[in-house]
């Protein structure tokens, strides 16, 4: 299990500048949020990769800026749009491959314009098959405003797709959907491949780790039992922290927690 930070935390700073600032501040594992089409250009991606190589960084996942149009394009009943979206997302899959990122984060369709689960899963599989030649896995995020923000819907996806489906568990989005993050973790189990972590309390649903009521260490211990290879990315909105020092401090805290959990697991296995 590995701690990391999403570049989305520093929006609207430029993606390459965020990555560089993370690098020089010792953040070595990231999720990259592409904020514009030009950032998918091979030369731009090569610049990101150069920064990563220089500072021994790794990228586990990418997040597309086009997620707001996924309902209209990917989950439309107009087949030409679907074909266009599958073709367009190949640029993001290619960028992910160049960055050696394993996961592509999908928001999916909105709850306000639902499609039946069978159609949803058919489109998910088509997107996943498009990503496969690039060695990228599509992972469904539990965004509260989307169909897959519902635990019931995610369990329906597992019922229909089995081991073909992987999820990104976003803690703040689970809270916004009225779900217990720990309950979601237990219900989805090893299907959770990636985590966006933050703290929460009656002060807010997206807080720096250690400033809310979330039992973070307990959650991580359960997650480790389900998927010890999972990346846990700190993902906060810009108004939820003061500066990059807050992110670095939280990243180090998260890294220490994970290291302690792995050490205890190793001792248990050898005893």
C-alpha positions in Angstrom: 0.0 0.0 0.0 1.3 3.4 -0.9 0.6 7.0 0.1 0.3 9.7 -2.5 -1.3 13.1 -3.4 -3.5 14.1 -6.3 -2.4 17.1 -8.3 -6.1 18.2 -8.2 -5.5 19.5 -4.7 -3.6 22.5 -6.0 -6.2 23.5 -8.7 -6.1 25.9 -10.5 -2.3 26.0 -10.5 -0.8 24.5 -13.7 -0.5 20.8 -13.7 3.3 20.7 -14.5 4.0 23.3 -11.8 2.1 21.3 -9.2 3.9 18.1 -10.1 7.3 19.9 -9.8 6.4 21.5 -6.5 5.3 18.1 -5.2 8.6 16.6 -6.4 10.9 19.1 -4.7 8.8 18.8 -1.5 9.3 15.1 -1.3 6.0 13.8 -2.5 7.0 10.8 -4.6 3.6 9.1 -5.5 0.8 10.9 -7.3 -2.4 10.9 -9.2 -2.4 13.3 -12.1 -5.5 15.3 -13.0 -5.4 16.5 -16.6 -7.1 19.9 -16.7 -7.1 20.6 -20.4 -6.9 18.8 -23.7 -3.5 20.3 -24.5 -2.1 18.5 -21.5 -2.7 15.2 -23.2 -0.3 16.1 -26.0 2.7 13.7 -26.1 5.3 16.5 -25.6 3.5 17.8 -22.5 3.2 14.3 -21.1 6.9 13.7 -21.8 7.7 16.8 -19.7 5.7 15.4 -16.8 7.5 12.1 -17.2 10.8 13.9 -17.2 10.0 15.6 -13.9 8.9 12.2 -12.4 12.1 10.5 -13.6 14.3 13.2 -12.2 12.8 13.0 -8.8 12.0 9.3 -8.6 8.3 9.8 -8.6 5.6 7.4 -9.7 2.1 8.0 -11.0 -0.6 5.4 -10.1 -3.7 7.0 -11.7 -4.9 9.7 -14.1 -8.2 11.7 -13.9 -9.7 13.2 -17.1 -11.0 16.7 -17.2 -13.8 15.5 -19.6 -15.7 13.7 -16.8 -18.6 16.3 -16.8 -19.5 15.3 -20.4 -19.4 11.5 -19.8 -23.2 11.4 -19.2 -23.9 13.0 -22.6 -21.2 11.2 -24.5 -20.4 7.8 -23.0 -23.9 7.1 -21.6 -25.9 8.6 -24.4 -28.3 6.5 -26.5 -26.8 8.2 -29.6 -24.2 5.6 -30.7 -22.1 8.1 -32.6 -21.4 10.1 -29.5 -20.3 6.9 -27.6 -17.9 6.0 -30.4 -16.5 9.5 -30.4 -16.0 9.4 -26.6 -14.3 6.0 -26.7 -12.0 7.3 -29.4 -11.3 10.6 -27.6 -10.4 8.8 -24.3 -7.7 6.9 -26.1 -5.6 10.1 -25.8 -5.9 9.9 -22.0 -5.1 6.2 -22.0 -2.0 6.8 -24.1 -0.9 9.6 -21.7 -1.5 7.2 -18.7 0.6 4.6 -20.4 3.5 7.0 -21.0 3.3 7.9 -17.3 3.1 4.2 -16.3 -0.2 4.9 -14.6 -2.3 1.8 -13.9 -5.7 3.4 -13.4 -8.1 5.7 -15.2 -10.7 7.3 -12.9 -14.3 7.3 -14.2 -17.1 9.5 -12.8 -19.7 8.1 -15.1 -23.4 9.0 -15.5 -25.4 11.4 -13.4 -28.1 10.2 -11.0 -30.4 12.9 -12.4 -30.4 11.2 -15.8 -30.1 7.5 -14.9 -29.7 4.6 -17.3 -30.4 1.0 -16.5 -27.6 -0.9 -14.9 -27.2 -3.3 -17.9 -26.6 -0.4 -20.3 -24.3 1.3 -17.8 -22.2 -1.8 -17.5 -22.1 -2.4 -21.2 -20.6 1.1 -21.7 -18.2 0.5 -18.8 -16.9 -2.7 -20.4 -16.5 -1.0 -23.8 -14.4 1.7 -22.2 -12.4 -0.8 -20.2 -11.7 -2.8 -23.4 -10.6 0.4 -25.2 -8.2 1.0 -22.3 -6.8 -2.5 -22.2 -4.2 -2.2 -25.1 -2.7 0.7 -23.2 -2.3 -1.5 -20.0 -4.7 0.8 -18.2 -7.6 -0.3 -15.9 -10.8 1.8 -15.8 -11.8 2.2 -12.2 -15.3 3.6 -11.2 -15.3 6.3 -8.6 -18.2 6.7 -6.1 -19.0 10.4 -6.9 -22.1 11.3 -5.0 -23.9 13.1 -7.8 -23.4 10.1 -10.1 -25.2 6.8 -10.4 -22.2 5.0 -9.0 -22.3 7.2 -5.9 -24.8 4.8 -4.6 -23.5 1.7 -2.8 -26.5 -0.2 -4.1 -25.6 0.7 -7.7 -21.9 -0.3 -7.2 -23.0 -3.7 -5.8 -25.2 -4.1 -8.9 -22.2 -3.4 -11.0 -20.3 -6.2 -9.2 -23.3 -8.5 -9.7 -23.3 -7.8 -13.5 -19.5 -7.6 -14.1 -17.8 -9.7 -11.4 -14.1 -9.3 -11.5 -14.3 -7.0 -14.5 -15.0 -4.0 -12.3 -12.7 -2.0 -10.0 -13.6 1.0 -7.9 -12.0 4.2 -6.6 -13.3 4.8 -3.1 -13.5 8.5 -2.4 -14.0 9.1 1.3 -15.6 12.6 1.1 -17.9 11.4 -1.7 -19.1 8.4 0.4 -19.9 10.9 3.2 -21.8 13.2 0.8 -23.8 10.2 -0.3 -24.7 9.4 3.3 -22.7 6.2 3.2 -20.2 5.0 5.9 -16.8 4.7 4.1 -16.0 1.7 6.2 -19.2 0.0 5.2 -18.5 0.8 1.6 -15.1 -0.8 2.0 -16.5 -4.0 3.5 -19.3 -4.2 0.9 -16.9 -3.7 -2.1 -13.9 -5.5 -0.6 -11.1 -6.4 -3.0 -12.9 -4.6 -5.9 -11.6 -1.4 -4.4 -8.3 -0.7 -6.3 -7.6 2.9 -5.4 -8.6 5.4 -2.6 -9.0 9.2 -2.4 -8.7 10.0 1.3 -9.6 13.0 3.4 -11.0 13.5 6.9 -14.4 14.7 7.9 -16.5 15.8 10.9 -19.4 18.2 11.6 -16.9 21.0 10.5 -16.9 19.6 6.9 -16.7 16.6 4.7 -13.3 17.3 3.1 -10.7 18.1 5.8 -7.0 17.5 6.3 -6.2 14.2 7.9 -6.2 14.4 11.7 -8.5 17.4 11.8 -11.8 15.4 11.8 -13.4 12.4 13.4 -12.5 9.7 10.7 -10.7 6.7 12.2 -8.1 6.8 9.5 -5.7 4.1 10.9 -8.5 1.7 11.4 -9.8 2.3 7.9 -6.3 1.7 6.4 -5.9 -1.5 8.4 -9.1 -2.9 6.9 -8.1 -1.7 3.4 -4.8 -3.4 3.7 -6.5 -6.7 4.4 -8.6 -6.4 1.3 -6.0 -4.9 -1.1 -2.4 -4.5 0.2 -1.4 -3.1 -3.2 -3.8 -0.2 -3.1 -2.7 3.4 -3.5 -4.2 5.9 -1.0 -4.2 9.4 -2.5 -4.7 12.5 -0.4 -7.4 14.5 -2.3 -8.6 17.8 -0.9 -10.2 20.9 -2.4 -8.1 24.0 -2.5 -10.1 25.8 0.2 -9.5 23.0 2.7 -5.9 23.7 3.4 -3.5 26.7 3.6 -0.5 25.8 1.4 1.6 23.0 0.1 3.2 22.5 3.5 -0.1 21.3 4.8 -0.3 18.7 2.0 3.3 17.6 2.6 2.7 17.2 6.3 -0.5 15.2 5.6 1.3 13.0 3.1 4.1 12.2 5.6 1.5 11.4 8.2 -0.3 9.0 5.8 2.9 7.4 4.7 3.9 6.8 8.4 0.5 5.2 9.1 0.8 2.9 6.1 4.4 1.9 6.9 3.3 1.0 10.5 0.5 -1.1 9.2 2.7 -2.9 6.8 5.3 -3.5 9.5 2.7 -4.9 11.9 1.4 -7.1 9.1 4.9 -8.4 8.5 5.4 -9.2 12.1 2.1 -11.1 12.3 3.0 -13.1 9.2 6.4 -14.2 10.6 5.1 -15.1 14.1 
